[in-house]
Every structure is written in C-alpha cells, then in structure tokens.
C-alpha cells in the first residue's frame, strides 16, 4: 500500500518522532507514528552502518526521493528496488518509504561488504548487478552505469537535502526484520544476494516470455538440433562415399588391384 506524505511537521512533532525512530525500539509501541525522510535515512544509516550521505545520494539519483516512482524495468520506490530483490530483502511494500529505504540500505551494505568497502564498485553493482562487475573486472563499460557512479559520488560528496516530508511508519510490515539485523552493518553475509539477482532476471524473463512461449522455443530448438544432426550425418555419409570413389578409381588403387 502506498503512503501519503504528511507535510509541515512542527518542531515538537519532529522531536517526538526522532526519539521514536532513533531509539532502536520496537516500532509497534509507537503506532501510529510518522518520521521524516531524514529520520528514516538516519535510522537506516545506523542500522546497516552505511554513511547517511551515501544513502541519500542513491535515493536522489534513483528517484529524486519519489516514494511512488516506478521505472520502465519495474524498479519501485525511493531506492528503486526490483520486486524480486525487495522480497529477498524482507520488503513487503516497496512503495512504503521506510521499508524501501531500509531495504535499499541493506542492499548497498551487502555490496560494500562484498567489495571491501569500495564505494565505486558497490554503486556499480547496485546499478548493473554484481555479475557484470565480476564479468568486466570493475565498473562495467555501460554508459548508464558509469554516469550513475559519477552522479551518486558527486551527490554524496556535495551533500543532498531530502524533501521536507514525513511518512507514516508501519511497523507491522517489515520493520521488525530491519530491527532484528541492527548492528550487523557491513559484517552481514551477502549470501542471499546472488539469489536475489537470479530472481531479478527470472522476473524480467517472465515479463518478456510466457510459459507457452518457452514451450514453443524448446520445441523449435529441438527441431533445429535434430535437423542439424541429420544434416551432419548425411554429410558424413556423402564424404565417405566420395572418398571411397576417389580411392577406387585412383591410379594407385588400380595398380594395386591389377585392374
């Protein structure tokens, strides 16, 4: 369920929410409550030990802080999580700003752990996938990815101001997962990362091909293979025949046979 921004919090309200979000306690005791984007970024930074400016820079580059953003490829929310990746990260509603930011921060923390804190490689993997980083031995030669790394790095170094908006924090939908991992930070094992990427590509294929298309492809592929094998078998027989004929009528063979 998508949430609506609550604009214009007063100072007292902001202070109360900061205590609720920053205390690391069970959010269910504060329901219903709200938190500003800065407070959510602060919570995510502390939970996963990722620089706050880096998280905000990614959010700026990915969606310009739009919680309802959806890319052409299906990426969702502020941190632009693919559905399969969101599920692997424990995000049940990718359009919920709190869940999305916490999930995206968890993901970039896994990338940082994977690349020993190398922000450039972590950002390249966030954009293009770690398989491409491994394939090309660094930042992939994709213009989009290269521009993305430069843009996010610049945002991070210059500093980014998040919009002055607050959102309802729904503790019953995924925040407990984030709380249970508090303090693990960059020491988290990224065992689920490859599975998340595999599911990501699986989702893309499902959008492009139906099951009937898959069956049709397998049928065509099988027929092509059979035709190729049949052709090769005929060529082998033909080559053997002509080789025999050539030997049969050659001067050497005729002398040997006394013909």
Residue pairs with C-beta under 8 A, 6 or more apart in sequence:
1 93
1 95
1 96
2 67
2 68
2 93
2 95
2 96
3 67
3 95
3 96
3 97
3 167
3 168
3 170
4 167
4 168
5 67
5 165
5 166
5 167
6 34
6 165
6 166
6 167
6 168
7 164
7 165
7 166
9 17
9 34
9 36
9 166
13 34
14 36
14 39
14 166
17 33
17 34
17 35
17 36
17 39
17 166
18 35
18 39
20 27
20 30
20 33
20 35
20 169
21 35
21 39
21 40
21 42
21 43
21 169
22 39
22 42
22 43
22 46
24 46
24 179
24 182
26 171
26 176
26 179
27 33
27 169
27 171
27 175
27 176
27 179
28 171
28 172
30 169
30 171
31 169
31 170
31 171
31 172
32 168
32 169
33 168
33 169
34 166
34 167
34 168
34 169
35 43
35 98
35 166
35 167
35 169
36 162
36 164
36 165
36 166
37 65
37 97
37 101
37 162
37 163
37 165
37 166
37 167
38 162
40 97
40 98
40 101
40 102
40 167
40 169
41 52
41 55
41 56
41 59
41 101
41 162
42 52
43 102
44 50
44 52
44 55
44 101
44 102
44 104
44 105
45 51
45 52
45 55
45 105
46 182
47 102
47 105
47 178
47 179
47 181
47 182
47 183
47 185
48 105
48 106
48 108
48 109
48 181
48 184
48 185
48 186
48 188
49 109
49 184
49 185
49 186
50 105
50 108
50 109
50 112
50 185
50 186
51 156
53 155
53 156
53 157
53 159
53 160
54 108
54 119
54 152
54 156
55 101
55 104
55 105
55 108
56 155
56 156
56 160
56 162
57 152
57 153
57 155
57 156
57 160
58 79
58 104
58 108
58 123
58 126
58 152
59 65
59 78
59 79
59 101
59 104
59 160
59 162
60 152
60 155
60 160
61 148
61 151
61 152
61 155
62 69
62 75
62 78
62 79
62 80
62 104
63 69
63 77
63 78
63 79
63 80
65 78
65 162
65 163
65 165
66 78
67 77
67 78
67 95
67 96
67 97
67 100
67 167
68 77
68 95
69 75
69 76
69 77
69 78
69 80
70 76
71 80
73 82
73 204
74 82
74 83
74 203
74 207
75 81
75 82
76 82
76 83
76 86
76 94
76 95
76 100
77 94
77 95
77 96
77 97
77 100
77 104
78 97
78 100
78 101
78 104
79 100
79 101
79 103
79 104
79 105
79 107
80 104
81 89
81 91
81 94
81 100
81 103
81 104
81 107
82 200
82 203
83 94
83 203
84 196
84 199
84 200
84 202
84 203
85 103
85 107
85 196
85 197
85 199
85 200
86 94
86 100
86 103
87 199
88 192
88 193
88 195
88 196
88 199
89 103
89 106
89 107
89 196
90 103
90 106
90 174
90 177
90 178
91 99
91 100
91 102
91 103
91 174
92 99
92 173
92 174
93 99
93 170
93 173
93 174
94 100
94 103
96 167
96 170
96 173
96 174
97 167
98 167
98 169
98 170
98 175
99 170
99 173
99 174
99 175
102 174
102 175
102 178
103 174
106 178
106 181
106 188
107 126
108 122
108 123
108 126
109 185
109 186
109 188
110 188
110 190
110 193
111 121
111 122
111 123
111 125
111 126
111 130
111 190
111 193
112 118
112 119
112 122
112 186
113 186
113 187
113 188
113 189
113 190
114 122
114 125
114 130
114 190
114 193
115 121
115 122
115 125
115 133
117 186
119 153
119 156
120 139
120 149
120 153
121 133
121 138
121 139
123 148
123 149
123 152
123 153
124 132
124 133
124 138
124 139
124 140
124 145
124 148
124 149
125 132
125 133
127 144
127 145
127 148
127 149
128 140
128 142
128 144
128 145
129 197
129 200
130 193
130 194
130 197
131 197
132 140
132 142
132 145
133 139
133 140
139 145
139 146
139 149
140 146
169 175
181 188
209 217
247 253
